[in-house]
Structure formats: structure tokens, C-alpha cells
């Protein structure tokens, strides 16, 4: 049997907002204040941002950092 890698699940912005239970403006703020950089996240050919499972951890960490201030 060949070792196959399972592709990492991609989430849309609305799915991320639902999973993390945050309003859209909080995610936008993280990009505006450069806690998250657009270059670090994949963008589909149609221009939509998508997020990987590992990106959810980055977002959670950034929300925590902003919340501490």
C-alpha cells in the first residue's frame, strides 16, 4: 500500500468566522493591524481567501495577543 498524504482541509472566511465564533470585523482587524499577513494565506484564482487547519491556530493566537492588550 502506498503512503498517501491527506490534503489539508481548506476553510472559507465564513467557515472560519463560524468555527471561531467571531464577527467579521475582528478578523479584518487582525489583517489591518498586520497581526496576520495576507501573503501567508492562500488565495484562490477567483480572489477568495481560504484558510488551512494550521491557519486557524495562527488566527487564534493573534486574537489572544490582541485580547491581552
C-alpha positions in Angstrom: 0.0 0.0 0.0 1.3 3.4 -1.0 1.7 6.2 1.6 -0.8 8.8 0.6 -1.0 12.2 2.2 -4.4 13.5 3.0 -4.8 17.1 1.7 -5.3 19.7 4.4 -8.9 20.9 4.6 -9.4 24.5 3.4 -11.9 26.8 5.1 -13.7 29.8 3.7 -13.8 33.1 5.6 -17.4 32.4 6.7 -16.5 29.0 7.9 -13.6 30.4 10.0 -15.9 33.0 11.5 -18.4 30.3 12.4 -15.7 28.0 13.8 -14.1 30.6 16.0 -17.4 32.3 16.8 -16.1 35.8 16.0 -17.6 38.7 14.0 -16.1 39.5 10.6 -14.6 42.9 11.7 -12.4 41.1 14.3 -10.8 39.0 11.5 -10.4 42.1 9.3 -8.8 44.0 12.2 -6.1 41.3 12.5 -5.2 41.8 8.9 -5.4 45.7 9.1 -3.0 45.8 12.2 -0.7 43.3 10.5 -1.1 40.6 13.2 -1.9 38.4 10.2 -0.3 39.0 6.8 -2.3 38.4 3.6 0.8 36.9 2.0 0.8 34.0 4.5 -2.6 32.7 3.4 -3.6 31.0 0.1 -5.9 32.9 -2.3 -7.9 31.1 -4.9 -7.7 32.1 -8.5 -11.1 33.8 -8.1 -9.6 36.0 -5.4 -11.2 34.4 -2.3 -9.1 33.9 0.8 -9.0 30.4 2.2 -7.5 29.1 5.4 -5.9 25.8 6.3 -6.3 24.0 9.6 -2.9 25.3 10.7 -4.0 28.8 9.9 -6.8 28.6 12.4 -4.2 28.2 15.1 -2.4 31.4 13.9 -5.7 33.3 14.0 -6.5 32.0 17.5 -3.0 33.1 18.7 -3.4 36.5 17.1 -6.8 37.0 18.7 -5.4 36.1 22.0 -2.5 38.6 21.6 -4.8 41.4 20.7 -7.2 40.5 23.5 -4.4 40.7 26.1 -3.8 44.4 25.4 
